């Protein structure tokens, strides 16, 4: 079905402008006659595909439902009709499923219809579904991808939940410091007017006055910095260097390598075990790592494998992966069980990534506490120094 925008005259000779779905122009004219409308002008809309991207939980749920219905003998068209009729809280997600169902009704395969939805579905899922359609194993592929995205969703959830405490601590620190500088310190420093204050106290007084009187400047600067950083990270060269720098950070860099390696290993194992060629599997897996510096090296990896080099040797050249990955892949190649080894490797790195996430949070918590203690300690010193000076000066007490 195509969508037509039209302007027409009704029976009362009034202009009516609206849109209507029709199979073609003949069907559109038939609909106009049925509505007793005389079209003045009309245009078929080139419907812009959605830019909404499904979350890992949405993709996992979609695959699980689809696999269940396909396994029960329900056709893909009917399955999508059932899925789109669910009561979705997310209107944009419902809109994606409605357009997906419409495209399949028009004769597109499921993978083709998913491609037509723009960025809604991950490239990995689209390629896996295309492979399943070609081999007649779509039901098995949907089950496998349901497990894949369920694992990804759980890992993302653990990372988010682990980061919750440090974020809350950072917010509390900022709120407490602002409250001290805005509400408490001005009243205290008002009692010290006329005194010769220590340098630290004068600095804290100046900061307190600035926050109280020029708060709008702080907001403007903060928003500008966030906007500038966001813009700069969208510049390919800058993002490339930023992602490279993250891997070089002490402790954190090593933990990030494990997370990136787990993500790559899981995707590669899912693709290769489903019959996707190694070259294509590498091309897709390289785009979902989540680090532009690592992704930029996959052109060389694909070239090396295409030229006959072992996968383990090609992966070993990637700066950003844990070294254990290439060693385990080499064992799989020597034993002739690369697909099995990739699956076990993915499971192992997923476990390590969970442990790495926990260690990352354990590292951040004391850092945040030290920063909070440092800020509050500095304020306390600025307050105590003039008081100690008052008590140590005999003339003040006669």
Secondary structure, DSSP 8 states (H G I E B T S, - for coil): -EEEEEEEE-TTS-EEEEEEEESSHHHHHHHHHHTT-EEEEEEEE----------HHHHHHHHHHHHHHHHTT--HHHHHHHHHTS--S-HHHHHHHHHHHHHHHTT--HHHHHHTTTTSS-HHHHHHHHHHHHHT-HHHHHHHHHHHHHHHHHHHHHHHHHHHHHHHHHHHHHHHHHHIIIIIHHHHHHTTTTS---HHHHHHHHHHHHHHH-HHHHHHHHHHHHHHHHHHTTSHHHHHHHHHHHHHSTTHHHHHHHHHHHHHHHHHHHHHHTT--HHHHHHHHTTSSS-HHHHTTHHHHHHHHHTT--HHHHHHT-TTS-HHHHHHHHHHHHHT-HHHHHHHHHHHHHHHHHHHHHHHHHHHHHHHHHHHHHHHHHHHHHHHHHHHHHHT-GGGG-
